[in-house]
Amino acid sequence: MTQTLEISDDLKDRLDSHCEDGQSPAELIEELVSMYETEGAFLQEGYSE
């Protein structure tokens, strides 16, 4: 089942700025969720344990 989410124009612009060439915001979100599920947290540049 497909869900539809409404996001603000500001969030859409922010997502667009992080997309690679030819990548849709939905594909970026799928990638981020997959990374989170695999690693348990998003990695931040400059962060190490």
Residue pairs with C-beta under 8 A, 6 or more apart in sequence:
7 15
12 25
15 25
15 28
15 29
16 25
18 28
19 25
19 27
19 28
32 42
35 42
35 43
36 42
